[in-house]
Amino acid sequence: MKVKLTRNHPSEWHHIIFPTFAKGTPVKMVKDKEEGDDYFKDWLKVKIDGYETFVPISFVADGKLTREYNPTELVQKQGDIVEVIEIVNAWLLCKNEKEQIGWIPAEIAVSIE
């Protein structure tokens, strides 16, 4: 499925290109979710191999990743078209025209197919 972005996504983590973490990599909780924090509903704030980031709750069991995971967000502009690879907890894992893969919030995307 392809989507068009309705606004820019600069990414708060734009200065970090995360490595891909292997299935089984240990995950350490950074903090509990704050009350009323629905933006990252069903995501955990964690440290993985020294990187502080977010990970979907469903990707963690017994303190380890249950699958390969890369938390890098795609920096994209309003009007850009990207291909959706996967939808997880109101975020889209996408590939852009440069073949870069990363996350974009679903709320800024509309289907064009």
Secondary structure, DSSP 4 states (H G I P E B T S, - for coil): -EEEESS-B--TTTT--PPPBPTT-B-EEEEPPPTT--TTTTEEEEEETTEEEEEEGGGEETTEESS-B--PBP-B-TT-EEEEEEEETTEEEEE-TT--EEEEEGGGEEE--
